[in-house]
Amino acid sequence: MTDQKRNRLIRSNTDFPSVIVNETIIEETTNVDYLGVRLDGGLRWGDHVDKLAKQISSNIFVLKNISSLNNLSLSKLVYYGLIESLIRYSIILWGLSSKDNLNRILTLQKRAVRS
C-alpha cells in the first residue's frame, strides 16, 4: 500500500483493511452468495434457508399445476428436478442449521409431496 493511500485511510478514521490485492481494498460484507449458497459471517444459515424456502415455494406452484394433469410419472419427475434437487444441494453445509430452519424446509417438502 502506498503512503498516500495509507494516509487517506488514517484521515478518514477507517481501520486498515484486512485484505489488499494489487493495492485494491477488498471490502468486508455481511452476506455473500457463493455457488448458490448464501453465507453470512456467523454461519447461521438463516438467509440461505430463506432463499431456499422462497425457491421451493415457487416450484411448488409449478408442481401443483403439473399435478393437475394426473400424470404421476411427470409429477415425480418435476418434484425430483425442481424440489429435491434444491434441498439436496449443499445440504452437507446447511444441514446442521437450527431446528427451526430445518423444520421450515421439511414442511415445504411435505407440501410438495402432497401435491
C-alpha positions in Angstrom: 0.0 0.0 0.0 1.4 3.4 -0.9 1.9 6.0 1.8 -0.7 8.2 0.1 -3.4 5.6 0.4 -2.4 4.8 4.0 -2.6 8.5 4.9 -6.0 8.8 3.2 -7.3 5.8 5.4 -5.8 7.4 8.5 -7.5 10.8 7.8 -10.9 9.1 7.1 -10.7 7.3 10.5 -11.0 3.9 8.8 -9.4 0.8 10.1 -6.9 -0.8 7.9 -8.4 -3.4 5.7 -7.7 -7.0 6.3 -7.2 -7.9 2.6 -5.5 -5.8 -0.1 -4.9 -7.2 -3.6 -2.9 -5.1 -6.1 -3.4 -2.1 -3.9 -7.2 -2.5 -4.1 -9.0 -2.7 -0.8 -11.3 -5.7 -0.5 -14.4 -4.6 1.5 -15.9 -6.8 4.1 -19.5 -7.8 3.6 -22.0 -9.4 5.9 -23.5 -11.8 3.3 -22.2 -13.4 0.2 -23.6 -15.8 -2.4 -21.1 -18.4 -3.4 -22.1 -21.2 -5.9 -25.8 -20.8 -4.9 -25.1 -20.9 -1.2 -25.7 -17.8 0.8 -23.1 -17.4 3.6 -23.1 -14.9 6.4 -20.4 -14.0 8.9 -21.6 -16.3 11.7 -22.7 -19.3 9.5 -26.2 -19.1 10.9 -27.8 -20.2 7.6 -31.0 -18.1 8.2 -30.5 -16.1 4.9 -29.8 -19.3 2.9 -32.8 -21.1 4.3 -35.0 -18.0 3.5 -33.7 -18.0 -0.1 -34.2 -21.8 -0.4 -37.7 -21.6 1.1 -38.7 -18.9 -1.5 -37.4 -21.0 -4.4 -39.1 -24.2 -3.1 -42.4 -22.3 -2.7 -42.2 -21.0 -6.2 -41.5 -24.5 -7.5 -44.4 -26.0 -5.5 -46.7 -23.7 -7.5 -45.3 -25.3 -10.7 -45.7 -28.8 -9.3 -49.3 -28.1 -8.4 -50.1 -27.0 -11.9 -48.3 -30.1 -13.3 -50.1 -32.4 -10.9 -53.5 -31.3 -12.3 -52.6 -33.3 -15.4 -53.0 -36.5 -13.4 -49.7 -37.9 -14.7 -47.9 -39.4 -11.7 -44.6 -40.1 -13.5 -44.5 -36.5 -14.8 -45.2 -35.1 -11.3 -42.4 -37.2 -9.8 -40.0 -36.0 -12.5 -40.9 -32.4 -11.7 -40.6 -33.0 -8.0 -37.1 -34.5 -8.3 -36.0 -31.9 -10.7 -37.4 -28.7 -9.0 -37.8 -29.5 -5.3 -35.5 -32.3 -4.2 -32.5 -31.0 -6.2 -32.7 -27.7 -4.3 -33.0 -29.4 -0.9 -30.1 -31.8 -1.6 -27.7 -29.1 -3.0 -25.2 -28.3 -0.3 -27.2 -29.9 2.5 -24.0 -31.1 4.0 -23.3 -27.4 4.8 -26.6 -26.0 5.9 -28.0 -29.3 7.2 -26.5 -28.6 10.7 -28.6 -25.4 10.9 -31.1 -24.7 13.6 -34.1 -26.9 14.1 -36.4 -24.1 13.1 -34.7 -23.8 9.7 -34.8 -27.5 9.1 -38.5 -27.7 10.0 -39.3 -24.9 7.5 -37.7 -26.9 4.7 -39.3 -30.1 5.9 -42.7 -28.5 5.9 -42.3 -27.2 2.4 -41.1 -30.7 1.3 -44.2 -32.3 2.8 -46.4 -29.8 1.0 -44.6 -30.6 -2.3 -45.1 -34.3 -1.8 -48.8 -33.9 -1.0 -49.4 -32.1 -4.2 
